[in-house]
Amino acid sequence: MMARLFANRIIRGVMTLEEVPAMWREQTRALLVADGYYDQGEE
C-alpha cells in the first residue's frame, strides 16, 4: 500500500526518489508506534 502511494507521488513529481527511504522509515515507524510496538520517545 505504501509503495503504491510513494510510486504515485514520484510519478506526479511530488517526491523524488531520494526522498523515499526517509519517508518510508518515517511512515513505518509511525505505523509501529500507532500499533504499540514502540513508545513515542524510543528510537
Residue frames as a rotation matrix with the C-alpha (Angstrom) as fourth column:
MET 1
0.567 0.824 0.000 0.00
0.824 -0.567 0.000 0.00
0.000 0.000 -1.000 0.00
MET 2
0.549 -0.422 -0.722 2.70
0.083 -0.832 0.549 2.48
-0.832 -0.361 -0.422 0.95
ALA 3
-0.510 -0.780 0.363 4.77
0.431 0.133 0.892 1.51
-0.744 0.612 0.269 -2.07
ARG 4
-0.087 0.575 0.813 1.89
0.984 -0.077 0.161 2.47
0.155 0.814 -0.559 -4.36
LEU 5
0.828 0.387 -0.407 1.48
0.490 -0.852 0.187 5.77
-0.274 -0.354 -0.894 -2.53
PHE 6
0.117 -0.884 -0.453 5.16
0.029 -0.453 0.891 6.58
-0.993 -0.117 -0.028 -2.98
ALA 7
-0.564 -0.301 0.769 5.12
0.710 0.298 0.638 5.49
-0.421 0.906 0.045 -6.63
ASN 8
0.373 0.796 0.476 2.15
0.916 -0.399 -0.051 7.77
0.149 0.455 -0.878 -7.34
ARG 9
0.788 -0.126 -0.603 3.89
0.177 -0.891 0.418 10.71
-0.590 -0.436 -0.679 -5.66
ILE 10
-0.285 -0.958 0.011 7.07
0.190 -0.046 0.981 10.11
-0.940 0.281 0.195 -7.65
ILE 11
-0.362 0.230 0.903 5.13
0.926 0.204 0.319 9.84
-0.111 0.952 -0.287 -10.91
ARG 12
0.694 0.699 0.173 3.28
0.707 -0.707 0.022 13.09
0.138 0.107 -0.985 -10.15
GLY 13
-0.035 -0.816 0.577 6.58
0.444 -0.530 -0.722 14.75
0.895 0.231 0.381 -9.26
VAL 14
0.805 0.377 0.458 5.59
-0.240 -0.500 0.832 15.46
0.542 -0.780 -0.312 -5.67
MET 15
0.712 -0.601 0.363 8.51
-0.253 0.263 0.931 13.40
-0.655 -0.755 0.036 -4.35
THR 16
0.241 -0.707 -0.665 11.92
-0.900 0.094 -0.426 12.50
0.364 0.700 -0.614 -5.69
LEU 17
0.577 -0.064 -0.814 13.36
0.031 0.998 -0.056 9.01
0.816 0.007 0.578 -5.50
GLU 18
-0.510 -0.860 -0.019 15.92
0.113 -0.045 -0.993 10.26
0.853 -0.508 0.120 -2.95
GLU 19
-0.440 0.404 0.802 13.13
-0.828 -0.527 -0.189 11.18
0.347 -0.748 0.566 -0.53
VAL 20
0.335 0.734 -0.591 11.57
-0.470 0.674 0.571 7.72
0.817 0.086 0.571 -0.46
PRO 21
-0.216 -0.421 -0.881 13.83
0.455 0.755 -0.473 5.94
0.864 -0.503 0.028 2.09
ALA 22
-0.982 -0.156 0.104 13.42
-0.004 -0.536 -0.844 8.67
0.188 -0.830 0.526 4.72
MET 23
-0.311 0.944 0.110 9.67
-0.910 -0.329 0.250 8.88
0.273 -0.022 0.962 4.14
TRP 24
0.170 0.336 -0.927 9.42
-0.201 0.932 0.301 5.07
0.965 0.135 0.226 4.24
ARG 25
-0.632 -0.486 -0.604 11.22
0.491 0.352 -0.797 4.92
0.600 -0.800 0.017 7.61
GLU 26
-0.916 0.300 0.268 9.09
-0.399 -0.757 -0.518 7.74
0.048 -0.581 0.812 8.99
GLN 27
-0.031 0.972 -0.234 5.82
-0.876 0.086 0.474 6.13
0.481 0.219 0.849 7.86
THR 28
0.035 -0.019 -0.999 6.83
0.106 0.994 -0.016 2.65
0.994 -0.105 0.037 9.03
ARG 29
-0.863 -0.407 -0.298 7.85
0.348 -0.051 -0.936 3.98
0.366 -0.912 0.186 12.44
ALA 30
-0.681 0.679 0.275 4.60
-0.726 -0.675 -0.132 5.94
0.096 -0.289 0.952 12.70
LEU 31
0.203 0.769 -0.607 2.61
-0.592 0.590 0.549 2.78
0.780 0.247 0.575 11.97
LEU 32
-0.227 -0.368 -0.902 4.59
0.435 0.790 -0.432 0.77
0.872 -0.490 -0.019 14.52
VAL 33
-0.990 -0.080 0.117 4.09
-0.054 -0.550 -0.834 3.48
0.131 -0.831 0.540 17.15
ALA 34
-0.314 0.948 0.042 0.37
-0.904 -0.313 0.292 3.54
0.290 0.054 0.956 16.34
ASP 35
0.341 0.414 -0.844 0.23
-0.256 0.905 0.340 -0.25
0.905 0.100 0.414 16.72
GLY 36
0.862 0.042 0.505 2.02
-0.503 -0.040 0.863 -0.01
0.057 -0.998 -0.013 20.07
TYR 37
0.731 -0.646 -0.221 5.31
0.560 0.752 -0.348 -1.64
0.391 0.131 0.911 19.06
TYR 38
-0.455 -0.886 0.092 7.34
0.699 -0.420 -0.578 1.45
0.551 -0.199 0.811 20.01
ASP 39
0.260 0.415 -0.872 6.91
0.796 -0.604 -0.050 4.18
-0.547 -0.680 -0.488 22.56
GLN 40
0.951 0.180 0.250 6.91
0.295 -0.770 -0.566 7.69
0.091 0.612 -0.785 21.16
GLY 41
0.733 -0.680 -0.012 10.28
-0.601 -0.655 0.458 8.52
-0.320 -0.328 -0.889 22.73
GLU 42
0.316 -0.636 0.704 12.10
0.123 0.763 0.634 5.40
-0.941 -0.114 0.319 21.57
GLU 43
-0.074 -0.416 -0.906 14.38
-0.894 -0.376 0.246 5.35
-0.443 0.828 -0.344 18.55
